[in-house]
Amino acid sequence: MSVENEVVMTLNLEGLLCPIPVVKVSKAMQDLPVGGVLEATATDPGVLADIPAWARTTGNEVIKIEREGKLVKFQIRRLK
């Protein structure tokens, strides 16, 4: 099953340290429509654990999260 991940919003969180990336993602997700996808980049390796944990507790879906060197890229879908 292939679902089109239409990115509605992008965030550059590079250079920001915990907890700021999660705070900014949380705020941005409030402005997305249900089903909307947020795409972000960050340099804090803590987001590899923090973003999936945040998504689980808020009922959102991490579509992908990957690390390329020091850069972490991720997409989250708003589910409710």
N, C-alpha and C positions, 0 to 999 in steps of 0.2 A: 504494500500500500504506500503510495507516494502522496505526501501532502505538501502543497506549495507553501513555503515559508516566506510570506511577503513581509519584508522588514518595514515597519511603520515608523520606527524611531531608532536613531543611532546615538551612542554615548561614547565619548572618549574619556576614560577614567585613568589614563596613563599618568604615572607620577603620584597618584593618590594612594594613601595607605589606609589600612583597616582602622575604623569601620566605614570610612567615607564612601568607598565604592558601593557597598551594600545600601547605605543610606540614599545615595543618588539613584541607584537602580529602583529601590522601593518607591521613591518619589516619582520617578519617571513612569513606572508601571501604572500609577494611578491615572495618568493622562492617556493611556492606551485604551482602545476599545477592546472588549472581550474578543479573544482570538488574535489580537494584534501581537506582533513579534518585535521585541527589542533586541538590537544587536549592539554589543559593546566590546571595547578593547581595554585592557588593564595591564599594568606591570607588577602589581602586588600579587605574589604567588598565593597569598591567602585566599584570593577569590576562587581558587580551584576547589576549596572546601566550603568557603562561606556562601557562595552563590547557590550551589545545590542544596545546602542546608536551609537557606532562606526560602528557596522555591518550595521545598517540602513543607515548611511551616506555614507558608502563605497560600498554598494550593495552586501554584503556578508550575509550568513545565520547562525544564531546561532542555532545549532541543539539541544543542551541541555546546561543548566546551572543549577547547583544545589549546595547547601551549606550543608556541613556535619561538624557541629561544626564551627571551625574557618577556615576550608578549603573550598574553592570554586573550583569546577571542571566545566570546560566547553569545548564544541566542537564547532568549526566554520568551515563551508564549504565555500571554495572560489568559487564564482559564476562567476566572470569575471576577 
